[in-house]
C-alpha cells in the first residue's frame, strides 16, 4: 500500500465521519454541546486536511483530488450555509433563555434546592456561552477566507 493509498483512506474515513456528523445535525433539533463541539472540530480537521492535500497538488491521485473538491463543497453548502447558522441561532436562543430564567429568579432567601438549581443553570449558561464563542471564532475564520 502506497502512502497515497494511506492518505486517501484516511481522508475518506475523516470525510465519512464528517458526513455522519452532518446527518446527525440535520436530523436533530436539539444538538447538545458535546455534539456541536465535535462537529466543529471535525469540520476544522477535514478542512485542514484538504488545505494540506491541495498544497501537495499534483502529487496526489486524481480520485483523491476529486474527493477533496466534493468535501469542500459539502462543507460550504451543507455546513456553512445550513448547519452552522442553525447552531448559531440555537446557541443564541439558549443563552437568551437561560439569562431570562436566571434574571427572573427572586433575589431573597433561597432554599438549598433553589441555590443548586441556579448553580446548574449558571454552569449551563457558562458552557453555552463558551461554545458560542468557539462557534463565532469559526465564523470569523469564514469571513477571513
Secondary structure, 3 states (H helix, E strand, C coil): CCHHHHHHHHHHHHHHHHHHHHHHHHHCCCCCHHHHHHHHHHHHHHHHHHHHHHHHHHHCCHHHHHHHHHHHHHHHHHHHHHHHHHHHHHHHHHHHHHHHHHHCCCCCCCCHHHHHHHHHHHHHHHHHHHHHHHHHHHHHHHHHC
